[in-house]
Amino acid sequence: MKLSVKRIRQGKNSTLSEIYIDEEFFCYGLEDLVRDRKIKGSTAIPAGTYHLKLNTYGGMNARYKRRFPDIHRGMIELMDVPNYTYIYIHIGNNFGDTAGCLLVGDNYVKDDDGDYLLLKSAKAYKRLYKKMVAVVAEGKAVLVLSNIIAEKVKEDG
């Protein structure tokens, strides 16, 4: 299974993506700003191809297991990302929720500060998780992240 994350717009501190599963549109994604130099917890994931696996330990895993006891088998984690660790696909609405990870949502808006916000994130996450969890557990899923940014908002200053 191939999860394609195509970055389409960049806000002041956020990056909006379209997410496809095997070339079919699935939902939207949100990350931190794309930067030339990494700032821990505030920089988008480098473009590339990454294998996905289930991470079954840690605090976030425990929270999601409590929140989604019927479906949760581990956090979907991107593996072997240079200079990054513990990159998950998870729920969130704005760049402050990302901590360097990929958020998912069914829709988006642009706020007055020039950043993108995801809507219906939990709904999109559950749908994505159910579709992918078995394939990720088998080690047969990859994420391909590409930059095709159509709109870029420059920071003031």
ABEGO torsion letter per residue (X at the ends): XBBBBBBABBBAABBBBBBBBGGBBABBBBBBBBBABBBBGABBBBBEBBBBBBBABEAAAAAAAAABAAABAEBBBBBGBBGBBGBBBBBEABAAAAGGBBBBBABBBBBAAGBBBBBGAAAAAAAAAAAAAAAAAAGABBBBBBBABABBBBBBX
